[in-house]
Amino acid sequence: MRILQRAFLAWFLAWCLGWSLAPAAPVAAAVPEAQPVRAAASIPEPRDSVYPGVVELSVDATDLAHRIFNVHESIPLPVPGPADLVLLYPQWLPGTHAPQGTISSLAGLVVHAGGASLDWVRDTVNVFAFHIAVPKGVTNIEVDFQYLSPVRGEVGPVVVTQDLLALDWNTVLLYPAGYFARRISVAARLTLPPGWSNASALDLAASAGAVTTFRPVPVDTLIDSPLQAGRYFKRYDLAPGEQPAVHLDVFAERPELTELKPELVTMHRFLVQQAYKLFGSQHFPHYDFLYSLSDTLSDDITLEHQCSAEYGFSADEFSDWDNKLARRDDIAHEFAHSWDGKFRRP
């Protein structure tokens, strides 16, 4: 064993000496450093000027089996093509205080004009932006895509069930870049399953069967006006005979759950009157408390808006009111935000 050890040691020393005296190997050619990918055409900076024309937005919410919203938009162009039109998907959302737009759920984007498909590319930096190559003479484009709403809570808030849905318009909207959101007008139309009702802070333009058409509003107002809908619905007047009108809109998975005890309705009416006394103003044209009572729809969609608030509560929130203390303060909390978080926002 010692002989083998000495032999190995001698070989190792000889190898090290030979390596140290050997001529240096040629240096490998330098690897080129990483270079930036050529950016797509720039995204125009927003400016405070009116966008010409009205964006027409149609949302079909009848696919309850797959929980998919099918979207169609007709977008007039500021000037005829050729042009590089940039469409944006909402990134900064009310109440989130962060760029949390649900771009990962947008699918199947197709753009066409005059019956011909138009090429589009994703911006190489801003994933919320899409560049469309508009041919010469085109004055209007048609856009189709789907919003794949989550089917499990692990993926995101469940906003569609067989009996209820909560629609945030920012999930189903692409709008032109280069203008302030408050300067782009959108006329929204919604198709619901037969027999369903809906409520939101938006003003109605027309209603025919399953299709509801709303009056045009700016993009920022649309995004700040969520909608709830369902098979079972009841509305309560919280300011009888007064202006502005205030309503409590209750959607539930069973018809009996929409029936509120008179004392609960009275309690909500007191809340409205006390808020007026506290803040000394009534800045909204009308207001809607949007309640969804469900054990399958996500209960974390509670959020404030200027002319409404959306609340996701358990199915027995009002039928078992005396034992539901944890979420009770949310009702006043979100209502108060209409003044200190919306009306008075910079």
C-alpha positions, 0 to 999 in steps of 0.5 A: 500500500505504501508503495502505491501511495508513494507512486501516486504522490510522485506522479501527482507532483510531476503532473503539477510541475509539468502543468505549471511549466506548460505554455499557457493555453490560448484564451478563448474568444470573448463571448459577446455580451447580451444585447437588448431585443429591438423594441417595438414601436413606442407607446404614445404618451397619454395626453389630456385631449378628447378621443374622437368617437366612442368605443363600443364594448359588447360582453357576452356573459352567458358561458357559465359552464366555462366561466368565460366572458366573450368580448367584442369591441368596435374602436374608431380610429383618430386618423385613417391608417396606415398607423401603428395603433396601440391598445392597452389592457387596464393595468392600474386598478381601483382599490388595488394601489398596484399594477395588478391588471389580470392580463394573464387571463386575456385569450384569443385576441383577434383584430380585423377591419373590413373583413380582413385580419390585422397583424398585431404584436405584443409590446416587448417591454409593456405586456399590457400593450398590443401594437396593431398594424392598421392598413391605409384608409382604415377608420375603424377596427373590430377586436375580439377576445375572451376573458378566462375568469378563474375556476378555482380560488387558488387561481384567483377570485371566482367571479362566475357561478351557475347563479351569480357573477361579478363583472369588473369592466377592466377585465374585458376592455382594451382601449387606445393608448395616447389619451387620458382614460377620462377622455376616452368614451366607452358605450358598454353592452352586456348579454346575460343568461335568460332571466338574470338581473343586473345592477351597477352604478352605470346609467341604463340606455336600453334593456331588451330581454337578456341584453342591457345597454349602458350610456357612454362613460369615460374609461376611468368611470367604467372601470370604477363601476363594477356590475353584479348579476344573478338569477335571484335579485331584490332591490331595496330603496335606502333613501325613499323619496330623496335625491340622490337615489341610494339602493341596496342590490342583493343577489343570492344563490337562492331566492329566499336569501334576498329577503332582508328583515325590515330592521336590516333595511332600516339599519342601512338607511340610518347608515346613509343618513349618518354618512351625509351628516358626517361628510356634509355632502352628497357628491354622487348622482346615485349610489348602489350597495352591490351585495352577492350572497354566496358560498361559491363566489369569492368573498374577497371582492369587497371594494370601494368605488365612487358611486357604488361598493361591491361586497362578497358575503357568505350565503347566510350573511343576512339570514344569520345576521346576529352571528355575523360580526366579522364583516359587518364594519365592511359595509360602512368602511367601503361606503365611506371610501366614496368620500375619502378615497374616491371623490377627494382623490388627487 
